[in-house]
Amino acid sequence: MKVAIYPGSFDPISKGHLNIIERASKIFDQLIVCVMVNGAKRPIFSSNERVELIKRVVRHIPNVEVHASEELLADFARRMGSSVIIKGLRAATDFENEFQMALINRQLNPGLDTMFLTSEHQYMFMSSSAIRELSRYDVDLSDFLPEEIIPDVKEKTHLILRGGK
């Protein structure tokens, strides 16, 4: 069985992320979406909340599992029996960063390859940080987020604006 891992912070999961998940799930027997820790980011949702949001939007895809991990991606892939990492690319700047990470992961786990999927044109400009910012201004998020999680994102964003968590 060919298992791939799609890692990310997913804070929150966007329609762009979902598009990559749907496409990758057709290529592999099993796709593991993994909420990872990114020290450069300050997420608004906890890891557990992000896992639950993702599970909600991928429940229609039978070969997708959702996990969270604080370990190195190369180690997580080894533990899960995966030899492929899926990374979505929006622009050339994404490629530079992701190419470097692919080389590092390959060094740490020589059996690990990275497969890049380019975003479809309507998602090329989309980032979770931009979506969070739009949410602060009560913009209609239906072009950016799966419908199932829009209320969660708006609630969390407004809670943070009021000083809560």
VMD Tcl script that draws the C-alpha trace (Angstrom):
set ca {
  {0.00 0.00 0.00}
  {1.40 3.40 -1.02}
  {1.03 5.95 1.80}
  {1.66 9.67 1.40}
  {1.73 12.44 3.97}
  {0.47 15.96 3.39}
  {1.94 18.06 6.24}
  {1.14 21.62 7.14}
  {-0.02 24.00 9.81}
  {-3.55 24.23 8.32}
  {-4.53 27.22 10.45}
  {-7.20 27.01 9.08}
  {-7.53 24.47 6.29}
  {-8.44 26.32 3.09}
  {-10.08 25.35 -0.18}
  {-6.56 25.33 -1.64}
  {-5.45 22.75 0.93}
  {-8.59 20.72 0.31}
  {-7.92 20.75 -3.43}
  {-4.43 19.29 -2.87}
  {-5.89 16.66 -0.50}
  {-8.56 15.60 -2.99}
  {-6.04 15.31 -5.83}
  {-3.39 13.48 -3.78}
  {-6.00 11.05 -2.40}
  {-6.61 9.87 -5.97}
  {-2.91 9.10 -6.49}
  {-2.17 7.20 -3.28}
  {-3.85 4.31 -1.47}
  {-3.77 6.29 1.78}
  {-3.17 9.97 2.45}
  {-2.31 11.17 5.92}
  {-2.94 14.85 6.52}
  {-0.68 15.85 9.38}
  {-0.98 19.02 11.43}
  {2.61 19.96 12.18}
  {4.23 22.52 14.46}
  {5.80 25.51 12.70}
  {7.86 27.56 15.13}
  {7.67 30.58 12.82}
  {3.87 30.75 13.09}
  {1.48 31.58 15.92}
  {-1.65 29.54 15.19}
  {-5.09 30.68 16.27}
  {-6.39 27.11 16.52}
  {-4.81 24.43 18.72}
  {-3.46 21.30 17.03}
  {-6.49 19.34 18.24}
  {-8.89 21.98 16.90}
  {-7.14 21.93 13.51}
  {-7.35 18.13 13.38}
  {-11.09 18.32 14.06}
  {-11.65 21.01 11.42}
  {-9.75 18.97 8.84}
  {-11.63 15.77 9.72}
  {-14.87 17.63 9.18}
  {-13.94 18.74 5.65}
  {-12.34 15.47 4.48}
  {-14.96 13.04 5.78}
  {-16.13 12.49 2.18}
  {-12.70 11.06 1.23}
  {-12.45 7.49 2.57}
  {-8.68 7.03 2.20}
  {-7.69 10.17 4.16}
  {-6.62 10.12 7.81}
  {-5.83 13.16 9.93}
  {-3.11 13.26 12.59}
  {-1.09 15.82 14.51}
  {2.61 15.50 15.23}
  {5.31 17.46 17.00}
  {8.12 15.26 15.72}
  {10.29 15.81 12.68}
  {8.40 15.13 9.47}
  {11.07 12.63 8.35}
  {10.57 10.67 11.58}
  {6.77 10.87 11.38}
  {6.88 9.54 7.80}
  {9.10 6.64 8.86}
  {6.78 5.80 11.77}
  {3.70 5.91 9.51}
  {5.31 3.74 6.82}
  {5.26 6.51 4.22}
  {7.87 7.17 1.57}
  {6.20 10.23 0.00}
  {5.58 13.75 1.23}
  {3.03 15.88 -0.65}
  {3.62 19.60 -0.83}
  {1.39 22.14 -2.54}
  {3.06 24.95 -4.44}
  {1.48 28.32 -5.15}
  {4.42 30.32 -6.49}
  {8.16 30.19 -7.18}
  {8.87 31.39 -3.64}
  {7.08 28.32 -2.28}
  {9.32 26.11 -4.41}
  {12.56 27.53 -3.00}
  {11.51 26.86 0.59}
  {9.90 23.48 -0.11}
  {12.84 22.29 -2.22}
  {15.20 23.00 0.68}
  {12.91 21.13 3.10}
  {12.66 18.19 0.67}
  {16.46 17.91 0.61}
  {16.64 18.05 4.41}
  {13.91 15.41 4.79}
  {15.68 13.17 2.26}
  {18.93 13.55 4.21}
  {17.18 12.60 7.46}
  {15.18 9.78 5.86}
  {16.84 8.53 2.63}
  {13.72 6.57 1.64}
  {11.58 9.70 1.62}
  {10.65 11.55 -1.58}
  {8.71 14.79 -1.93}
  {6.04 15.21 -4.58}
  {5.03 18.75 -5.49}
  {1.49 19.51 -6.64}
  {0.85 22.95 -8.03}
  {-2.21 24.77 -6.80}
  {-5.02 25.26 -9.23}
  {-5.17 28.84 -10.50}
  {-8.05 29.96 -8.29}
  {-6.04 29.04 -5.16}
  {-2.60 30.40 -6.14}
  {-2.94 33.59 -4.10}
  {-4.54 32.01 -1.06}
  {-2.79 31.61 2.29}
  {-4.16 30.80 5.72}
  {-2.68 34.00 7.14}
  {-4.47 36.09 4.48}
  {-7.72 34.26 5.22}
  {-7.34 34.93 8.95}
  {-6.78 38.61 8.20}
  {-9.86 38.77 5.94}
  {-11.90 37.11 8.66}
  {-11.08 39.97 11.02}
  {-12.97 42.29 8.67}
  {-16.07 40.11 8.25}
  {-15.33 39.40 4.58}
  {-17.36 36.62 2.95}
  {-14.99 33.64 3.25}
  {-16.92 31.21 1.05}
  {-14.41 31.54 -1.81}
  {-11.54 30.67 0.53}
  {-12.74 28.17 3.14}
  {-14.86 25.02 3.10}
  {-18.37 26.01 4.21}
  {-18.31 23.59 7.17}
  {-15.63 25.57 9.01}
  {-16.44 29.21 8.20}
  {-18.40 29.72 11.46}
  {-15.48 28.27 13.47}
  {-12.96 30.58 11.83}
  {-15.13 33.67 12.28}
  {-15.85 32.81 15.91}
  {-12.17 32.19 16.72}
  {-11.02 35.33 14.92}
  {-13.55 37.52 16.71}
  {-12.76 35.91 20.05}
  {-9.08 36.75 19.57}
  {-9.96 40.32 18.59}
  {-11.84 40.64 21.90}
  {-8.75 39.42 23.78}
  {-9.79 35.79 24.39}
  {-8.37 32.51 23.11}
}
mol new
graphics top color blue
foreach p $ca { graphics top sphere $p radius 0.5 }
foreach p [lrange $ca 0 end-1] q [lrange $ca 1 end] { graphics top cylinder $p $q radius 0.2 }
display resetview
